[in-house]
Amino acid sequence: MRNATYRGVITVAATVLLVAGCASNNVPTQTQYSGFLGDYSNLQQAQDPKGETFLRYVSPRLNPASYHAVIVEPLTMYPKAEPTDQLSQATIDQIRSYGTTCLKQAIASRVRVVDTPGPGVVKLNVAVTGVASTAEGLKPYQVVPMAFVATMAVNTVAGAPQQAKLLVEAIATDSVSGEVLSKSVRTHTGERLQRVASNMPVITFEAVKPIMDDWCDSVSKSVTQYVKPR
């Protein structure tokens, strides 16, 4: 049963194509949407301050003249993260905990972060919707976000290095009215993964951490475009 399920996941994953290349070209496709944002119809390609391409919607109301602080909600996993042989519960917990701390600290270094809703306060909810690995040079992007599983097929390219991939979705709302102010979907590529004796790559927190550091920095810089700086 387990082998049959694994083969089924790989079959689905193999249909998801992503242009190979640098991280700035890793624009998520509709097949990778997790459902966390609900409506994805108004997303458009944009570039962050580092020049990386991602998908985003921004309401005309979101600007420094209207908003001066941010509530950063704890990072979530969507759907609920389940451990696998490649992604342990300990790693899942580390990703969730570190992501929350990293994001709060990065945003707080540039804009005011508060805990209480109020006029002019944005509430930010962020979810990791996929963690996977893929062989460099292979076009199939082996990730099925809806199950939050690391779908690693046996590597058919001898010696091809593996990289961690992180999918993140975020939504910002008015903390009082609940109006959607911004939404985004991003893909991030990280360090090469370690291998185990079975030749199956294992996703470690150390592999994902550099992606999260870079992502937190990018998000905090983007926030200053729409919320009054400190």
Buried (B, 14 or more C-beta within 10 A) or exposed (E): EEEEEBEEBBEBBBEBEBEEEEBBEBBBBEBBBBEBBEEBEEBEEBEBEEEBBBBBBBBEBBBEEBBBBBBBBEBBBBBEBEBBEBBBEEBBBBBBEBBBBBBBEBBBEBBBBBEEBEEBBBBBBBBBBBBBBBBEEBEBBBBBBBBBBBBBBEBEEEEEBBBBBBBBBBBBBBBEEEEBBBBBBBBBBBBEBEEEEEEBBBBBBBBBBBBBBBBBBBBBBBBBEBBBEE
